[in-house]
Amino acid sequence: MASQLSRTALPAKQANVQAIHGTPELPSAVPLMALSTGFWAFKTLAAAHELDLFSRLAGGAGVTVAGLAETLGLHPRPAEMLLTGCAALGLLEKEDGRYRNTPLSEAYLVRGKPYYFGGFVQMADKRLYAGWGSLAEALRTNRPTTWDPAVQSSMFDGEDPTMVALFWEAMHSLSTMTARKLGEAVDFNHFRRLLDIGGGSGAYDIELCKLYGTCARPYLICRMWPRSPREQLPRPA
């Protein structure tokens, strides 16, 4: 009986091996892994920005794990995880136990820098992230998830002024870099005046004037209509 079983089992085993060898090679699942865990990278960036990590390290200042833990009142373990995560993402570099901003972070994530991009990071984290978490609901209902069109005329109607200001800061961050590319791609030397209709924060005007004008001899004069939304925001008491 055993010999019969062995004789009948052998072809089945061989057939199985042949089936595996004959199966087309599967594509790598790595892209799916990257898509599925993309929020890990973003939330690491958002948390570091919220804690003002990059601004604290501006100008080449370095910090150790113990130093960051003490400064922010964190336990050493999460402090190390944050620094390690940012280094893995290319936002920080580590040398002799100290972490410093990379050129990318120094240029775009330090508050007050000309091309500060943190406004968009913060807006994506505080305003957009929750809405994208309800994407399936939005698809099923054909309705926005971050504001109610039944009681609001737009997403800005009744919105917290702080959040509106954050929105414009985010749009300014994006527009500044887009405007710079526009100025590099299109020669504005033939123009003297520019009317910017719906100019938002004025980012396009600012960047184009930087590229095509000087204080002594302005080559480009920009006017914006309507006035900047920043000027229309309620001012703090």
MARBA-3410 file (N, C-alpha, C, O; in Angstrom, 1 decimal):
237
0.8,-1.2,0.0,0.0,0.0,0.0,0.9,1.2,0.0,0.6,2.2,-0.7 ~ 1.9,1.2,0.8,2.8,2.4,0.9,3.5,2.6,-0.4,3.6,3.8,-0.9 ~ 3.9,1.5,-1.1,4.6,1.7,-2.4,3.6,2.3,-3.4,4.0,3.1,-4.3 ~ 2.3,1.8,-3.3,1.4,2.3,-4.3,1.1,3.8,-4.1,1.1,4.6,-5.0 ~ 1.1,4.2,-2.8,0.9,5.6,-2.5,2.0,6.5,-3.0,1.9,7.6,-3.5
3.2,5.9,-2.8,4.4,6.7,-3.2,4.4,6.8,-4.7,4.8,7.9,-5.2 ~ 4.0,5.8,-5.4,4.0,5.8,-6.8,3.0,6.8,-7.4,3.2,7.5,-8.3 ~ 1.8,6.8,-6.7,0.7,7.7,-7.2,1.0,9.2,-6.7,0.6,10.1,-7.4 ~ 1.7,9.4,-5.6,2.0,10.7,-5.1,3.1,11.4,-5.9,3.1,12.6,-6.0 ~ 4.0,10.7,-6.4,5.2,11.3,-7.1,4.7,12.1,-8.4,5.2,13.2,-8.5
3.9,11.6,-9.2,3.5,12.4,-10.3,2.8,13.7,-9.9,3.0,14.7,-10.6 ~ 2.0,13.6,-8.8,1.3,14.8,-8.4,2.3,15.8,-7.9,2.1,17.0,-8.2 ~ 3.3,15.4,-7.2,4.4,16.3,-6.8,5.1,17.0,-7.9,5.3,18.2,-8.0 ~ 5.4,16.1,-8.9,6.1,16.6,-10.1,5.2,17.6,-10.9,5.7,18.6,-11.4 ~ 3.9,17.3,-11.0,3.0,18.2,-11.7,2.9,19.5,-11.0,2.8,20.5,-11.6
2.9,19.5,-9.6,2.9,20.7,-8.9,4.1,21.6,-9.1,4.0,22.8,-9.3 ~ 5.2,21.0,-9.2,6.5,21.7,-9.5,6.4,22.3,-10.9,6.8,23.4,-11.1 ~ 5.9,21.5,-11.8,5.8,22.0,-13.2,4.9,23.2,-13.3,5.1,24.1,-14.0 ~ 3.8,23.1,-12.5,2.8,24.2,-12.5,3.4,25.5,-12.0,3.2,26.6,-12.5 ~ 4.2,25.4,-10.9,4.9,26.5,-10.3,5.9,27.1,-11.3,5.9,28.3,-11.5
6.7,26.2,-11.9,7.7,26.7,-12.9,7.0,27.3,-14.1,7.6,28.2,-14.8 ~ 5.8,26.8,-14.4,5.1,27.4,-15.6,4.3,28.6,-15.4,3.8,29.2,-16.3 ~ 4.2,29.0,-14.1,3.4,30.2,-13.8,4.2,31.5,-14.1,5.4,31.6,-13.8 ~ 3.6,32.4,-14.8,4.3,33.6,-15.2,4.7,34.4,-13.9,4.0,34.3,-12.9 ~ 5.8,35.0,-14.0,6.4,35.7,-12.8,5.5,36.9,-12.4,5.0,37.7,-13.2
5.1,36.9,-11.1,4.2,38.0,-10.6,4.9,39.3,-10.5,6.1,39.4,-10.3 ~ 4.2,40.4,-10.8,4.8,41.7,-10.6,5.1,42.0,-9.1,4.5,41.4,-8.3 ~ 6.0,42.9,-8.9,6.4,43.2,-7.5,5.2,43.9,-6.8,4.6,44.7,-7.4 ~ 5.0,43.6,-5.5,4.0,44.2,-4.7,4.5,45.5,-4.0,3.8,46.1,-3.3 ~ 5.8,45.8,-4.3,6.4,47.0,-3.6,5.6,48.3,-3.9,5.4,49.0,-2.9
5.2,48.5,-5.1,4.4,49.8,-5.3,3.2,49.8,-4.5,2.8,50.9,-4.1 ~ 2.5,48.7,-4.3,1.3,48.7,-3.5,1.7,49.0,-2.0,0.9,49.7,-1.3 ~ 2.8,48.5,-1.6,3.2,48.7,-0.2,3.5,50.2,0.0,3.2,50.8,1.0 ~ 4.2,50.8,-1.0,4.5,52.2,-1.0,3.2,53.1,-0.9,3.1,54.0,-0.2 ~ 2.2,52.7,-1.7,0.9,53.4,-1.7,0.2,53.2,-0.4,-0.4,54.2,0.1
0.2,52.0,0.1,-0.5,51.7,1.3,0.0,52.4,2.6,-0.7,52.7,3.5 ~ 1.3,52.6,2.6,2.0,53.2,3.7,2.4,54.7,3.5,3.2,55.2,4.3 ~ 1.9,55.3,2.4,2.3,56.6,2.1,2.0,57.6,3.2,2.7,58.6,3.4 ~ 0.9,57.3,4.0,0.6,58.2,5.1,1.6,58.2,6.2,1.7,59.2,7.0 ~ 2.4,57.1,6.3,3.4,57.1,7.3,4.4,58.2,7.1,4.8,59.0,8.0
4.8,58.4,5.9,5.8,59.4,5.5,5.2,60.8,5.7,5.8,61.7,6.3 ~ 4.0,61.0,5.3,3.4,62.3,5.4,3.2,62.7,6.8,3.5,63.9,7.2 ~ 2.6,61.8,7.6,2.4,62.2,9.0,3.7,62.4,9.8,3.7,63.1,10.8 ~ 4.7,61.7,9.4,6.0,62.0,10.0,6.4,63.4,9.7,6.9,64.2,10.6 ~ 6.3,63.8,8.5,6.6,65.2,8.1,5.7,66.2,8.8,6.2,67.2,9.3
4.4,65.9,8.9,3.4,66.8,9.5,3.7,67.0,11.0,3.6,68.1,11.5 ~ 4.0,65.9,11.6,4.3,65.9,13.1,5.6,66.7,13.3,5.6,67.5,14.3 ~ 6.6,66.5,12.5,7.9,67.3,12.7,7.6,68.8,12.5,8.2,69.6,13.2 ~ 6.8,69.1,11.5,6.5,70.5,11.2,5.7,71.1,12.3,6.0,72.2,12.7 ~ 4.7,70.4,12.8,3.9,70.9,13.9,4.7,71.1,15.2,4.4,72.1,15.9
5.7,70.3,15.4,6.6,70.5,16.5,7.7,71.5,16.3,8.6,71.8,17.1 ~ 7.7,72.2,15.1,8.7,73.2,14.7,10.1,72.7,14.6,11.0,73.4,14.9 ~ 10.2,71.4,14.3,11.5,70.8,14.3,12.5,71.5,13.4,13.6,71.8,13.7 ~ 12.1,71.7,12.1,12.9,72.2,11.1,13.3,73.7,11.4,14.5,74.1,11.1 ~ 12.4,74.4,11.9,12.7,75.8,12.3,13.7,75.9,13.4,14.6,76.8,13.5
13.6,74.9,14.4,14.5,74.9,15.5,16.0,74.5,15.0,16.9,74.9,15.6 ~ 16.1,73.8,13.9,17.4,73.4,13.4,17.9,74.3,12.3,18.8,74.0,11.6 ~ 17.2,75.5,12.1,17.6,76.4,11.0,19.0,76.9,11.2,19.5,77.1,12.3 ~ 19.7,77.1,10.1,21.0,77.7,10.1,22.1,76.7,10.5,23.2,77.2,10.8 ~ 21.8,75.4,10.4,22.9,74.5,10.7,22.9,74.0,12.1,23.8,73.2,12.4
22.0,74.5,12.9,22.0,74.0,14.3,21.7,72.5,14.3,20.7,72.0,13.7 ~ 22.4,71.8,15.1,22.2,70.3,15.2,21.6,70.0,16.6,21.7,70.8,17.5 ~ 21.0,68.8,16.7,20.4,68.4,17.9,20.6,66.9,18.1,20.6,66.2,17.1 ~ 20.8,66.5,19.3,20.8,65.1,19.7,19.5,64.6,20.1,18.5,65.4,20.3 ~ 19.3,63.3,20.2,18.1,62.7,20.6,17.7,63.3,22.0,16.6,63.7,22.3
18.7,63.3,22.9,18.5,63.7,24.3,18.1,65.2,24.3,17.3,65.7,25.1 ~ 18.8,66.0,23.4,18.5,67.4,23.4,17.1,67.7,22.9,16.4,68.6,23.4 ~ 16.7,67.0,21.9,15.3,67.2,21.3,14.3,66.8,22.4,13.3,67.5,22.6 ~ 14.5,65.6,23.0,13.6,65.2,24.0,13.4,66.2,25.1,12.3,66.4,25.6 ~ 14.5,66.8,25.6,14.4,67.8,26.6,13.7,69.1,26.1,12.9,69.6,26.9
14.0,69.5,24.9,13.5,70.7,24.4,12.0,70.6,24.2,11.2,71.6,24.5 ~ 11.5,69.5,23.7,10.1,69.3,23.4,9.3,68.6,24.5,8.1,68.5,24.4 ~ 10.0,68.2,25.5,9.3,67.5,26.6,8.8,66.1,26.2,7.8,65.6,26.6 ~ 9.6,65.5,25.3,9.3,64.1,24.8,10.1,63.1,25.5,11.1,63.3,26.1 ~ 9.5,61.9,25.5,10.3,60.7,26.0,11.4,60.4,25.0,11.2,60.6,23.8
12.6,60.0,25.4,13.7,59.8,24.4,13.3,58.8,23.3,13.7,59.0,22.1 ~ 12.5,57.8,23.5,12.1,56.9,22.5,11.4,57.5,21.3,11.8,57.4,20.2 ~ 10.3,58.2,21.5,9.6,58.9,20.4,10.5,60.0,19.8,10.4,60.2,18.6 ~ 11.3,60.6,20.6,12.2,61.7,20.0,13.1,61.0,19.0,13.4,61.6,17.9 ~ 13.7,59.9,19.4,14.6,59.2,18.5,13.8,58.7,17.2,14.4,58.8,16.1
12.6,58.2,17.4,11.8,57.7,16.3,11.6,58.9,15.3,11.6,58.7,14.1 ~ 11.2,60.0,15.8,10.9,61.2,14.9,12.2,61.6,14.2,12.1,61.8,12.9 ~ 13.3,61.7,14.8,14.5,62.1,14.1,15.0,61.1,13.1,15.4,61.4,12.0 ~ 14.9,59.8,13.5,15.2,58.7,12.6,14.3,58.7,11.4,14.8,58.5,10.2 ~ 13.0,58.9,11.6,12.1,58.9,10.5,12.3,60.0,9.5,12.3,59.8,8.3
12.6,61.2,10.1,12.9,62.4,9.2,14.2,62.2,8.4,14.3,62.6,7.3 ~ 15.2,61.5,9.1,16.4,61.2,8.4,16.2,60.3,7.2,16.8,60.4,6.1 ~ 15.4,59.2,7.5,15.1,58.2,6.5,14.4,58.9,5.3,14.5,58.4,4.1 ~ 13.6,59.9,5.5,12.8,60.6,4.5,13.7,61.6,3.7,13.2,62.3,2.8 ~ 14.9,61.8,4.1,15.7,62.8,3.5,15.5,64.3,4.0,15.9,65.2,3.3
14.8,64.4,5.1,14.5,65.7,5.7,15.6,66.2,6.7,15.8,67.4,6.9 ~ 16.3,65.2,7.3,17.4,65.5,8.2,18.6,64.6,7.8,18.4,63.6,7.1 ~ 19.8,65.0,8.2,21.0,64.2,8.1,21.6,64.1,9.4,21.6,65.0,10.3 ~ 22.2,62.9,9.6,22.8,62.6,10.9,24.3,62.5,10.8,24.9,61.9,9.9 ~ 25.0,63.2,11.7,26.5,63.2,11.7,27.0,63.3,13.2,26.6,64.2,13.9
27.7,62.3,13.6,28.3,62.3,15.0,27.2,62.4,16.0,27.4,63.1,17.0 ~ 26.1,61.7,15.8,25.0,61.7,16.8,24.1,62.9,16.8,23.2,63.0,17.6 ~ 24.4,63.8,15.9,23.5,65.1,15.8,22.8,65.1,14.5,23.3,64.7,13.4 ~ 21.6,65.6,14.6,20.7,65.7,13.4,20.6,67.2,12.9,20.5,68.1,13.8 ~ 20.7,67.4,11.6,20.6,68.7,11.0,19.7,68.7,9.8,19.4,67.6,9.3
19.2,69.9,9.5,18.3,70.0,8.3,19.1,69.6,7.1,20.3,69.9,7.0 ~ 18.5,69.0,6.1,19.1,68.8,4.8,18.8,70.1,4.0,18.0,70.9,4.5 ~ 19.4,70.3,2.9,19.1,71.5,2.1,17.7,71.7,1.7,17.1,72.8,1.7 ~ 17.0,70.6,1.5,15.6,70.6,1.2,14.7,71.2,2.3,13.9,72.1,2.1 ~ 15.0,70.7,3.5,14.2,71.2,4.7,14.6,72.6,5.0,13.8,73.5,5.4
15.9,73.0,4.9,16.4,74.3,5.2,15.7,75.3,4.2,15.4,76.4,4.7 ~ 15.5,75.0,3.0,15.0,75.9,2.0,13.5,76.0,2.1,12.9,77.1,1.9 ~ 12.7,75.0,2.5,11.3,75.0,2.3,10.5,74.8,3.6,9.3,75.0,3.7 ~ 11.2,74.3,4.7,10.4,74.0,5.9,10.8,74.8,7.1,10.3,74.5,8.2 ~ 11.6,75.9,6.9,11.9,76.8,8.0,11.0,78.0,7.9,11.0,78.7,6.8
10.3,78.3,8.9,9.4,79.5,8.9,10.2,80.7,8.6,11.3,81.0,9.1 ~ 9.6,81.6,7.8,10.2,82.9,7.5,11.1,82.8,6.3,11.5,83.9,5.8 ~ 11.4,81.6,5.7,12.2,81.6,4.5,11.4,82.0,3.3,10.2,81.8,3.3 ~ 12.0,82.6,2.3,11.2,83.1,1.1,10.3,82.0,0.5,9.3,82.4,0.0 ~ 10.8,80.8,0.5,10.0,79.8,-0.2,9.5,78.7,0.8,9.4,77.5,0.5
9.1,79.2,1.9,8.5,78.3,3.0,7.3,77.6,2.4,6.4,78.2,2.0 ~ 7.4,76.2,2.6,6.3,75.4,2.1,5.5,74.8,3.2,4.5,74.0,3.0 ~ 5.8,75.2,4.4,5.1,74.6,5.6,3.6,74.9,5.6,2.9,74.1,6.2 ~ 3.2,76.0,5.0,1.8,76.3,5.0,1.0,75.2,4.4,-0.1,74.9,4.8 ~ 1.5,74.7,3.2,0.8,73.7,2.5,0.8,72.4,3.3,-0.2,71.6,3.4
1.9,72.1,4.0,2.0,70.9,4.8,1.0,70.9,5.9,0.3,69.9,6.2 ~ 0.9,72.1,6.6,-0.1,72.2,7.7,-1.5,72.1,7.2,-2.4,71.5,7.8 ~ -1.8,72.8,6.0,-3.2,72.7,5.5,-3.6,71.3,5.1,-4.7,70.9,5.4 ~ -2.6,70.6,4.5,-2.9,69.2,4.1,-3.2,68.4,5.3,-4.1,67.5,5.3 ~ -2.5,68.6,6.4,-2.6,67.8,7.6,-3.9,68.2,8.3,-4.6,67.3,8.8
-4.2,69.5,8.5,-5.3,69.9,9.3,-6.6,70.0,8.6,-7.7,69.8,9.2 ~ -6.5,70.3,7.3,-7.8,70.5,6.5,-8.1,69.4,5.6,-9.3,69.0,5.5 ~ -7.2,68.9,4.9,-7.4,67.9,3.8,-7.4,66.4,4.3,-8.1,65.6,3.7 ~ -6.6,66.2,5.2,-6.3,64.8,5.6,-7.6,64.1,6.0,-7.9,62.9,5.6 ~ -8.4,64.7,6.8,-9.7,64.1,7.3,-10.6,63.9,6.2,-11.3,62.9,6.1
-10.7,64.8,5.2,-11.6,64.7,4.1,-11.2,63.5,3.2,-12.1,62.7,2.8 ~ -9.9,63.3,3.0,-9.5,62.2,2.1,-9.7,60.9,2.9,-9.8,59.8,2.2 ~ -9.8,60.9,4.2,-10.1,59.7,5.0,-11.5,59.2,4.7,-11.8,58.1,5.1 ~ -12.3,60.1,4.2,-13.8,59.8,4.0,-14.0,59.8,2.5,-15.2,60.0,2.0 ~ -13.0,59.4,1.7,-13.2,59.5,0.2,-14.3,58.5,-0.3,-15.1,58.9,-1.2
-14.4,57.3,0.3,-15.4,56.4,-0.1,-16.8,56.9,0.1,-17.7,56.8,-0.7 ~ -17.0,57.6,1.2,-18.3,58.2,1.5,-18.6,59.3,0.5,-19.7,59.4,0.0 ~ -17.6,60.1,0.1,-17.8,61.2,-0.9,-18.2,60.6,-2.2,-19.0,61.2,-2.9 ~ -17.6,59.5,-2.6,-17.9,58.8,-3.8,-19.3,58.3,-3.8,-20.0,58.4,-4.8 ~ -19.7,57.8,-2.7,-21.1,57.2,-2.6,-22.2,58.3,-2.6,-23.3,58.1,-3.2
-21.9,59.4,-2.0,-22.9,60.4,-1.8,-22.8,61.6,-2.7,-23.7,62.4,-2.8 ~ -21.7,61.7,-3.4,-21.5,62.9,-4.3,-21.5,64.2,-3.6,-22.1,65.2,-4.0 ~ -21.0,64.2,-2.3,-21.0,65.3,-1.5,-19.7,65.5,-0.9,-18.9,64.6,-0.6 ~ -19.3,66.8,-0.6,-18.0,67.0,0.1,-18.1,66.5,1.5,-19.2,66.4,2.1 ~ -16.9,66.2,2.1,-16.9,65.6,3.4,-16.4,66.6,4.5,-16.4,66.3,5.6
-15.8,67.8,4.0,-15.2,68.7,5.0,-16.1,69.9,5.2,-15.8,70.8,6.0 ~ -17.2,70.1,4.4,-18.2,71.1,4.6,-19.5,70.7,4.1,-19.6,69.8,3.3 ~ -20.6,71.3,4.6,-22.0,70.9,4.3,-22.6,71.9,3.3,-23.0,73.0,3.7 ~ -22.8,71.5,2.0,-23.4,72.4,1.1,-24.9,72.8,1.4,-25.4,73.7,0.8 ~ -25.5,72.0,2.3,-26.9,72.3,2.7,-27.0,73.5,3.5,-28.0,74.2,3.5
-25.9,73.9,4.2,-26.0,75.0,5.1,-24.9,76.0,4.8,-24.8,77.1,5.4 ~ -23.9,75.7,3.9,-22.8,76.6,3.6,-22.8,76.9,2.1,-23.1,75.9,1.3 ~ -22.6,78.1,1.7,-22.5,78.4,0.3,-21.2,78.0,-0.3,-21.1,77.9,-1.6 ~ -20.2,77.9,0.5,-18.9,77.4,0.0,-18.1,76.9,1.1,-18.6,76.9,2.3 ~ -16.9,76.3,0.8,-16.1,75.7,1.9,-15.6,76.8,2.9,-15.2,76.5,4.0
-15.7,78.1,2.5,-15.2,79.2,3.3,-16.3,79.8,4.2,-16.0,80.6,5.1 ~ -17.5,79.5,3.8,-18.7,80.1,4.6,-18.7,79.5,6.0,-18.8,78.4,6.2 ~ -18.6,80.5,7.0,-18.6,80.1,8.4,-17.3,79.4,8.8,-17.3,78.9,9.9 ~ -16.3,79.4,8.0,-15.0,78.7,8.4,-14.3,79.5,9.4,-14.4,80.8,9.5 ~ -13.5,78.8,10.2,-12.7,79.4,11.2,-11.7,80.3,10.5,-10.9,79.9,9.6
-11.6,81.6,10.9,-10.6,82.5,10.3,-9.2,82.0,10.3,-8.4,82.3,9.4 ~ -8.8,81.3,11.3,-7.5,80.7,11.4,-7.3,79.7,10.3,-6.2,79.6,9.7 ~ -8.3,78.9,10.0,-8.2,77.9,9.0,-8.2,78.6,7.6,-7.5,78.1,6.7 ~ -8.9,79.6,7.4,-8.9,80.4,6.1,-7.6,81.0,5.9,-7.0,80.9,4.8 ~ -7.0,81.6,6.9,-5.6,82.1,6.8,-4.6,81.0,6.5,-3.7,81.2,5.7
-4.8,79.8,7.0,-4.0,78.7,6.7,-4.1,78.3,5.3,-3.1,77.9,4.6 ~ -5.3,78.3,4.8,-5.6,78.0,3.4,-4.8,78.9,2.4,-4.1,78.5,1.5 ~ -4.9,80.2,2.7,-4.2,81.2,1.9,-2.7,81.1,2.0,-1.9,81.3,1.0 ~ -2.2,80.7,3.1,-0.8,80.5,3.3,-0.3,79.3,2.5,0.8,79.3,1.9 ~ -1.2,78.3,2.5,-0.9,77.1,1.7,-0.9,77.4,0.2,0.0,77.0,-0.6
-1.9,78.2,-0.3,-1.9,78.5,-1.7,-0.8,79.4,-2.1,-0.2,79.3,-3.2 ~ -0.3,80.3,-1.2,0.8,81.1,-1.4,2.1,80.3,-1.6,2.9,80.5,-2.5 ~ 2.2,79.2,-0.8,3.4,78.3,-0.9,3.4,77.7,-2.2,4.5,77.6,-2.9 ~ 2.3,77.2,-2.7,2.2,76.5,-4.0,2.5,77.5,-5.2,3.2,77.3,-6.1 ~ 1.8,78.7,-5.1,1.8,79.7,-6.1,3.2,80.3,-6.3,3.6,80.6,-7.4
3.9,80.4,-5.2,5.3,81.0,-5.3,6.2,80.2,-6.2,6.9,80.8,-7.0 ~ 6.2,78.9,-6.0,7.0,78.1,-6.8,6.6,78.0,-8.3,7.4,77.9,-9.2 ~ 5.2,77.9,-8.5,4.7,77.9,-9.8,5.0,79.2,-10.5,5.3,79.2,-11.7 ~ 4.9,80.3,-9.8,5.2,81.6,-10.5,6.6,81.7,-10.8,7.0,82.3,-11.9 ~ 7.5,81.2,-10.0,8.9,81.2,-10.4,9.2,80.5,-11.6,10.0,80.9,-12.5
8.6,79.3,-11.8,8.8,78.5,-13.0,8.2,79.2,-14.2,8.7,79.2,-15.3 ~ 7.1,79.9,-14.0,6.5,80.7,-15.1,7.4,81.8,-15.5,7.6,82.0,-16.7 ~ 8.0,82.5,-14.6,8.9,83.5,-14.9,10.2,83.1,-15.6,10.8,83.8,-16.4 ~ 10.6,81.8,-15.4,11.7,81.2,-16.0,11.4,80.7,-17.4,12.2,80.7,-18.3 ~ 10.1,80.3,-17.6,9.7,79.7,-18.9,9.3,80.8,-19.9,9.4,80.6,-21.1
8.7,81.9,-19.4,8.2,82.9,-20.3,9.0,84.2,-20.1,9.3,84.6,-18.9 ~ 9.4,84.8,-21.2,10.2,86.1,-21.1,9.2,87.3,-20.9,8.5,87.6,-21.8 ~ 9.3,87.9,-19.7,8.4,89.0,-19.4,9.1,90.4,-19.7,8.6,91.4,-19.3 ~ 10.3,90.3,-20.3,11.0,91.6,-20.5,10.3,92.5,-21.5,10.6,93.7,-21.5 ~ 9.4,91.9,-22.3,8.7,92.7,-23.3,7.5,93.4,-22.7,6.8,94.2,-23.4
7.2,93.1,-21.4,6.0,93.7,-20.8,6.4,94.7,-19.7,7.4,94.5,-19.0 ~ 5.6,95.7,-19.5,5.8,96.7,-18.5,4.8,96.6,-17.4,5.0,97.0,-16.2 ~ 3.6,96.2,-17.7,2.5,96.2,-16.8,1.8,94.8,-16.8,1.6,94.2,-17.9 ~ 1.3,94.4,-15.7,0.6,93.1,-15.5,-0.6,93.3,-14.6,-0.4,93.8,-13.5 ~ -1.7,92.9,-15.1,-3.0,92.9,-14.3,-3.3,91.5,-13.9,-3.5,90.7,-14.8
-3.2,91.3,-12.6,-3.5,89.9,-12.1,-4.9,89.9,-11.5,-5.2,90.4,-10.5 ~ -5.8,89.2,-12.3,-7.2,89.1,-11.9,-7.4,87.9,-11.1,-7.0,86.8,-11.5 ~ -7.9,88.0,-9.9,-8.1,86.9,-9.0,-6.7,86.4,-8.5,-6.5,85.2,-8.5 ~ -5.9,87.4,-8.1,-4.5,87.1,-7.8,-4.2,86.4,-6.5,-3.1,86.1,-6.2 ~ -5.3,86.1,-5.7,-5.1,85.4,-4.4,-4.2,86.2,-3.5,-4.4,87.3,-3.1
-3.1,85.5,-3.1,-2.1,86.2,-2.1,-1.2,87.1,-2.8,-0.4,87.8,-2.1 ~ -1.2,87.2,-4.1,-0.2,88.0,-4.8,1.1,87.3,-5.1,2.1,88.0,-5.4 ~ 1.2,86.0,-4.9,2.4,85.3,-5.1,3.0,85.5,-6.5,4.2,85.6,-6.6 ~ 2.2,85.4,-7.5,2.7,85.5,-8.9,3.3,86.9,-9.1,4.4,87.0,-9.7 ~ 2.6,87.9,-8.6,3.1,89.3,-8.8,4.4,89.5,-8.1,5.4,90.1,-8.6
4.5,89.0,-6.9,5.7,89.1,-6.1,6.9,88.5,-6.8,8.0,89.0,-6.9 ~ 6.7,87.2,-7.2,7.8,86.5,-7.8,8.2,87.1,-9.2,9.4,87.2,-9.5 ~ 7.2,87.5,-10.0,7.6,88.1,-11.3,8.3,89.4,-11.1,9.2,89.7,-11.9 ~ 7.9,90.2,-10.2,8.6,91.4,-9.9,10.0,91.2,-9.4,10.9,92.0,-9.7 ~ 10.2,90.1,-8.6,11.5,89.8,-8.2,12.4,89.4,-9.4,13.6,89.8,-9.4
11.9,88.7,-10.4,12.6,88.3,-11.5,12.9,89.3,-12.5,13.9,89.4,-13.2 ~ 11.9,90.3,-12.7,11.9,91.2,-13.8,11.9,92.7,-13.3,11.6,93.6,-14.1 ~ 12.3,92.9,-12.1,12.3,94.3,-11.6,13.3,94.5,-10.5,13.6,93.6,-9.8 ~ 13.7,95.7,-10.3,14.5,96.1,-9.2,14.0,97.4,-8.6,13.1,98.1,-9.2 ~ 14.4,97.7,-7.4,13.9,98.9,-6.7,14.4,100.2,-7.5,13.6,101.2,-7.6
15.5,100.1,-8.1,16.0,101.3,-8.8,15.4,101.5,-10.2,15.1,102.6,-10.6 ~ 15.1,100.4,-10.8,14.5,100.5,-12.2,13.5,99.4,-12.4,13.9,98.3,-12.8 ~ 12.2,99.6,-12.0,11.2,98.5,-12.2,10.9,98.2,-13.6,10.6,99.1,-14.4 ~ 11.1,97.0,-14.0,10.8,96.6,-15.4,9.3,96.1,-15.5,8.8,96.1,-16.6 ~ 8.8,95.7,-14.4,7.4,95.1,-14.4,6.6,95.7,-13.3,7.0,95.6,-12.1
5.5,96.3,-13.6,4.6,96.8,-12.6,3.3,96.0,-12.6,2.6,95.8,-13.6 ~ 3.0,95.4,-11.4,1.9,94.5,-11.3,0.8,95.1,-10.4,1.0,95.8,-9.4 ~ -0.5,94.9,-10.9,-1.6,95.3,-10.1,-2.6,94.2,-10.0,-2.7,93.4,-11.0 ~ -3.2,94.0,-8.9,-4.0,92.8,-8.6,-5.4,93.3,-8.3,-5.7,94.2,-7.6 ~ -6.4,92.5,-8.9,-7.8,92.8,-8.6,-8.5,91.4,-8.5,-8.3,90.6,-9.4
-9.4,91.2,-7.5,-9.6,92.1,-6.4,-8.4,92.0,-5.4,-7.4,91.3,-5.7 ~ -8.5,92.8,-4.3,-7.4,92.9,-3.4,-7.1,91.5,-2.8,-8.0,90.6,-2.8 ~ -6.0,91.4,-2.2,-5.5,90.2,-1.6,-6.5,89.7,-0.5,-6.9,90.5,0.3 ~ -6.8,88.4,-0.6,-7.7,87.8,0.5,-7.1,88.0,1.9,-7.8,88.1,2.9 ~ -5.8,88.1,1.9,-5.1,88.2,3.2,-5.6,89.5,3.9,-5.7,89.6,5.1
-5.8,90.6,3.0,-6.2,91.8,3.6,-7.6,91.8,4.1,-8.0,92.7,4.9 ~ -8.4,90.8,3.6,-9.8,90.8,4.0,-10.0,89.9,5.2,-11.2,89.8,5.7 ~ -9.0,89.2,5.7,-9.2,88.4,6.8,-9.4,89.2,8.1,-8.8,90.2,8.2 ~ -10.2,88.7,9.0,-10.4,89.4,10.3,-9.1,89.5,11.0,-8.3,88.5,11.2 ~ -8.8,90.7,11.5,-7.5,90.9,12.2,-7.7,90.6,13.7,-8.8,90.9,14.2
-6.8,89.9,14.3,-6.9,89.6,15.8,-7.0,90.9,16.6,-6.4,91.9,16.3 ~ -7.8,90.8,17.6,-8.1,92.0,18.5,-6.8,92.4,19.2,-6.8,93.3,20.0
END
